[in-house]
Each structure stands twice: as structure tokens, then as C-alpha cells.
């Protein structure tokens, strides 16, 4: 079983991975370890989870302007999320991905989805992110 | 709506102004499309957070631009760097880190940016003016510039701020435009005593709470009975920009776009009204502390960077006293403020007390602290917010006076009288 969520590709690229979802925004600076991909904001519901290689779904980024730099470093170190899905049109994640494209030819997909679609995402779902922003969610693969 | 570029924008995009401007304009134009802007607009100032060394990628980005001959085209100040350029050897900063962080400083200076190296650029002579269109990075500075000064900047991420400074252009969107600066959520102080409002410790706590409630909406705070001092507003903005995404906070009767509630909301109605009570503030204050015991390794002040006025407040508290031998005492500030504080005679008491000053950077942006430092105490909500994640340390939030008394006692001492029920 699969269903399709039509998102907007802020930065279009392809990825497929397991989802990691929280309904609280995250600052990557102080919140994401670029060397391991661990979420280290101890006040965040995903604290201790590894987001590297996963489809990270958050309402938006938050706080520090340095979020962009941390995500760029994570891309260089291969510890970035496979894709990021947000509700807001997030400048910070988008920019990091654009610069990752400029510098390393490795943009990660950044997709904005409608506020009514976001709450249907669940940690553990396998999600395929298409370059046009469509998310193909395998609903049978929930662990 | 699609993006229309000016002739000059197109000239930059095709490389007529050189390869650095071309790369910077390519990034700005893509960002403009993402945020749905139909044109770019001029800025007349920039503040760059990107000079902060975060690893090899940020350094490579800086050196790529510098090698391509990048020059800023508007007056541009620099935020904190990744190293205290001349003082790092006194701390645990690894030489390899210091070397790379310094290379990143050199790269940005070579682009013509002013080496202010501070997260409080609004307390320098390059402070922007009311209504000025600017592109600022650094969350606390963005919030202060928009809220307290009434200058206009979006929340620019690292790496985009420098592209704006090189091109002189930003997407015409967000907080640059009057209609997007209207308040959205009304936060009314209810039964918050004037005595609390006059206390420095009140503002970081209030900011932390405002940021949490507002998230990315624009709050309008009503009910302050006093006009807070500049450093109190600085603490409030920094706290709200850490706990939320606050880029603009209207305070009725205090900030320039909030002479009345109606003007702050641009004659619209609030989408939501929230009461700010002492109970809410007490809970917010509790959240800023993660440590449970009384042990203490370091007292740290100065996020955002300590101002001259703050040094002047601190010095008499230290006069004739000495810190406990097991507790380090550190103030983070800018070269300029440290120099002014020295001239004002404020650094001698700090030295006699056993304290130190670090400039250019802060404890969160350079690996200067030894791992033995497990618990720190601060009067800064921003330090309190980020230290547990970035430094893997426990933190205690307290007033300036609490911080000094604790450094002397060698254990956490807090005056709870303001917060008692």
C-alpha cells in the first residue's frame, strides 16, 4: 500500500528512506550533531535519535542562523538527513541544500507539505521523495 | 507570480561582475524563487554570521568566495568567529581548530567586511537606523534590529547573509515589507509586579516564554509598566530567538512600531491572545535550569556579548572579592567593549576577582572549555538554552548577582525572592 502526498519541492532531488517525524521545530545548531547525525537538543522530542540517512519531518527549523552551516557540514560528512520535509517554506534548510549543490553537487531534497498532510506522517514509514516534491508513503512498512 | 530580475541582477547572474557575484546572485535568485518573491530589493547594510567556523564546509565556502574575488558592496559587520584570535592559547582550543577558524576570519575580512567580531553589532557605531533595509544573520541580532531599532531584516541564514552583502540584493519579501510586520499574537502581562519588571533577571525569562509561545509568529507584548533598558531588551530578544524563531517582537509603548496596540497589529485583530502570568514565568525560569545539584565549575556571562553598561554593573559586585578556587569566571565580549571596559576601569576588578574575558567568540562557538567543565551558571537565557546540547553540560540560570555570589561561594546560590509564590 502506498499513498502520495503532493508536496512542493523547495529543492528538488530524489531520496528514499525511513521517516523520522516530530511536531516540534528544531534548531540544527545545538540540536544536530553534524559528525554523527544525532539530534542533541535535549529538550526536543527526537533527542537521541539518529536523523542521518532518514527523511526528517519537522514543522520548520528554529532559532539560530547557524542551522544552515551545520546542515552543510553534515552533507559534507555524509551525516545529513536523506531529505527534509517541513510545513513552512523553510529558508534555512533550503539554503543549506542549495549551497550543498553549489559546493559538492549533493543537494538534499527539501519538501514543504500542506499543514493537513503533515500530521499523517509517522516515524518508521518508508518514504520516497520525488524531485517534483511528491512523497510516496509506504503505509504497510510502518515498524 | 514569478521572479523578475533587474538589469543589474541579470548582469551579476551572467558573470559580468565577476564569478563571486555570479555565484552569490545564483543563490539569492534561487532563494527568491523559493520564498515566492517577485523581485529583489536593495539593502544598505549587512551583518554576517557565516564567518563562524563550523567545520571544513563553512571554511571551504568562505575560501571559495574569497578566491573568486568576492567583495561586499554595502557596509558589512562580522558576527562572532570560531576563535579568540589572540587569546585562544589560554584555553583548551585545539591549535588545528584555531588555525582553520582564523583562516575563515581572514577570508571574510578579505571581502571587505568590518572585523567587529560581535553578536551585538547593534551596540557598535554600525548600528542600523529605523526603517533601514538590511540583511542580518545571527538570531539575537536580527530580533533586536527589527524589534528595538525598527530596521528591516528577514531571518537570514548563515551563507545567505554574505551572498546578500556581495550582491547588495535580497528577495523583496518577509519582514522587509511593511505589511508583513504586523503583530499576530497578543501577549498580555497579567498581575506581573512592577518589582519583577524592573529586575534584569525578568527579561531573559520573559523572552524565553515569549519565544516558546510565539514560535514563528510575531508577538505583541502589552502591559509592561516600565521602559526596559537596552541590555534588558537585548536579553529578551536573544532568549526569544533561541526558544522560538522570533525575528520581530513588538512591545507596546516601548518598541518603535508599537506606539499603541493598534499600530503594532496594523489595525488588524490578534489571531490569539495569551496571558503572561507569574506562574508561566516561573515555569519558564525553571526550564532554563537543567542542573539539579549545587556543584558548579564555571560562571559565564555575555551572550549576547557583554556591553560596556553590563561591565559597569558587574565591576562593583566584584570589587574586593575573589572567586572560589574551583569555579572559573568568564565574560564573553567584543574587542571594542573589552577595550572600553578597560578604559572605564572595569577590567581590573574582574582580574582581581580571578575572572577572565574572551573576545571575538563565545563558549558555544569555539571549543575553549575543557571537558571537566560539567556544570555552568549564567544569567543568559541563550547560554542556558544551548549549553546542554552544544557543550553536553548542565546549566543553572540565575541573576547577575546570583552568578557572582555563586562564584564566590563555590556552589549554586540563588535569590528566589522575586519568584516566590
Interface residues (C-beta under 8 A of the other chain):
Chain A: X10 X11 X25 X27 X29 X30 X31 X34 X40 X41 X42 X43 X60 X61 X62 X63 X64 X65 X66 X67 X68 X69 X70 X72 X73 X75 X76 X77 X88 X89 X91 X92 X94 X95 X96 X98 X99 X102 X103 X104
Chain B: X23 X26 X27 X30 X31 X34 X35 X36 X49 X50 X52 X54 X55 X56 X57 X58 X60 X61 X64 X137 X138 X139 X142 X154 X155 X156 X157 X158 X159 X160 X161 X215 X216 X241 X242 X243 X244 X245 X287 X290 X364 X385 X386 X388 X389 X390
